[in-house]
Amino acid sequence: PALARTVSARRPLALVAPPQSPHASALAGLGVPADALLWLRAGSRTDALWAAEQALKTGCCGALLLWQDARPDALRRLHLAAARTGDTLFVMLRPLPAARQPSPAVLRVALHPAPGGVSVDIVKRRGPARGEPLVLDLPSPIVESRYARLARHPSAAPAARRVRPAAV
């Protein structure tokens, strides 16, 4: 819903260095039309971080999703750029092992597949720690059928969890 709200305000959704091509029909099902996407493919990690920082500084996008594993100094620069404008919803998706590394982010979560949705572990937040993960239902037929495929093949599920990226 948050991504759909940002694009409804006529501000694009920037996808910087996603691991796969954006699936336009899936995004449209979430309320994000294809003409609201700004897909940036970077030649290097440095280029991806630079593009994200510039987009955050200018506030040209309603939301920016960045797939990178960045060093603490780069994380700090991105955090400051996002805080300066305050207009852009900034989400950085990192590999699960990054959960053990320091980050200036106020909120950090780890996502795991769950039947019919996703399990959200809160790694860092303001306020008291939360012991139990949140389970969010995702009624999308795509999510349900993908999880069902994993669940039907018990021997494949552990292997799929190892190769499937987690977001932090």
C-alpha positions in Angstrom: 0.0 0.0 0.0 2.8 2.5 0.8 4.3 2.1 -2.7 0.9 2.5 -4.4 0.4 5.7 -2.3 3.7 7.2 -3.4 3.1 6.6 -7.1 -0.5 7.9 -6.8 1.1 11.2 -5.9 2.8 11.3 -9.3 6.2 10.4 -7.9 8.0 7.4 -9.4 9.1 4.3 -7.7 12.8 3.8 -8.2 14.3 0.3 -8.3 18.1 0.5 -8.0 20.0 -2.7 -8.9 17.2 -5.2 -8.3 18.4 -8.8 -8.6 15.8 -9.6 -11.2 13.8 -7.6 -13.8 10.8 -5.9 -12.4 7.6 -7.9 -12.9 5.3 -5.2 -14.2 2.0 -7.1 -13.9 2.8 -8.1 -10.3 3.6 -4.5 -9.5 0.4 -3.4 -11.2 -1.5 -5.8 -9.0 0.0 -4.0 -6.0 -1.2 -0.6 -7.4 2.1 0.4 -9.0 1.6 1.0 -12.8 4.5 0.3 -15.1 4.7 3.9 -16.2 5.5 4.9 -12.5 8.7 2.7 -12.4 12.2 4.0 -12.7 14.4 1.0 -13.1 18.1 1.7 -12.7 20.7 -1.0 -13.6 24.1 -0.1 -12.3 27.4 -1.4 -13.7 29.0 -1.6 -10.2 28.2 -1.3 -6.6 29.7 2.2 -6.5 27.4 3.3 -9.4 24.3 1.8 -7.6 25.1 3.6 -4.4 25.8 6.9 -6.2 22.5 6.7 -8.1 20.6 5.9 -5.0 22.3 8.8 -3.1 21.5 11.3 -5.8 17.9 10.2 -6.1 17.5 10.6 -2.3 19.2 14.0 -2.3 17.0 15.4 -5.0 13.8 13.9 -3.6 12.7 13.0 -7.2 11.1 9.7 -6.3 8.3 8.8 -4.0 10.0 5.6 -3.0 13.4 4.1 -3.7 14.2 0.4 -3.3 17.9 -0.4 -3.3 19.4 -3.9 -3.5 23.0 -3.7 -2.2 25.3 -4.9 0.5 27.0 -1.7 1.5 29.8 -0.7 3.9 28.9 1.3 7.0 30.2 4.6 5.5 28.0 4.2 2.5 25.0 3.3 4.7 25.6 6.5 6.7 25.7 8.6 3.5 22.4 7.1 2.3 20.8 7.5 5.7 21.8 11.2 5.8 20.6 11.8 2.2 17.2 10.2 3.0 16.8 12.1 6.2 17.7 15.5 4.5 14.7 15.4 2.2 12.4 13.3 4.3 10.0 12.9 1.3 11.2 9.6 -0.1 10.3 6.2 1.3 13.8 4.5 1.3 14.1 0.7 1.6 17.4 -1.0 1.3 17.4 -4.8 0.8 20.5 -6.6 2.0 21.5 -10.2 2.4 20.5 -11.9 5.7 24.0 -12.0 7.1 24.0 -8.2 7.0 21.6 -8.3 10.0 24.7 -8.8 12.2 26.4 -5.7 10.9 25.9 -2.2 12.2 23.6 0.2 10.4 22.2 3.7 11.0 18.8 2.6 10.0 16.1 3.2 12.5 14.1 0.1 11.5 15.6 -3.2 10.3 13.7 -6.3 9.5 14.4 -9.8 8.3 11.9 -11.4 6.0 11.2 -15.2 5.7 8.6 -17.1 3.7 5.5 -18.2 5.6 2.4 -20.1 4.6 0.2 -17.5 2.8 2.5 -14.6 3.5 5.7 -13.5 5.1 7.2 -13.7 8.5 8.9 -10.4 9.7 11.6 -10.5 12.3 12.3 -7.1 13.8 16.1 -6.9 14.0 16.2 -3.2 15.2 13.6 -0.6 16.1 13.1 2.3 18.4 11.6 1.3 21.7 11.6 -2.1 23.4 12.6 -5.2 21.5 10.0 -7.5 20.0 10.5 -11.1 20.7 8.1 -12.7 18.3 8.0 -12.3 14.5 5.0 -10.7 12.9 3.3 -12.8 10.2 1.8 -10.8 7.4 -0.8 -12.4 5.2 -0.2 -11.8 1.5 -3.4 -12.8 -0.4 -1.6 -12.7 -3.8 -2.1 -15.9 -5.7 1.5 -15.6 -6.9 2.8 -15.7 -3.3 0.5 -18.5 -2.3 1.3 -20.7 -5.2 5.0 -20.2 -4.9 5.0 -21.1 -1.2 2.7 -24.1 -1.9 5.3 -25.4 -4.4 8.0 -25.2 -1.7 5.8 -26.8 0.9 4.8 -29.7 -1.4 8.4 -30.7 -1.8 9.8 -30.9 1.7 13.3 -31.8 0.5 13.4 -28.8 -1.7 12.2 -26.3 0.9 15.5 -26.2 2.9 17.5 -25.8 -0.3 15.2 -23.0 -1.5 15.7 -21.1 1.8 19.5 -21.3 1.3 19.5 -19.7 -2.1 16.6 -17.4 -1.7 17.7 -13.9 -0.8 16.4 -12.4 2.5 15.8 -8.7 3.0 17.3 -6.9 5.9 
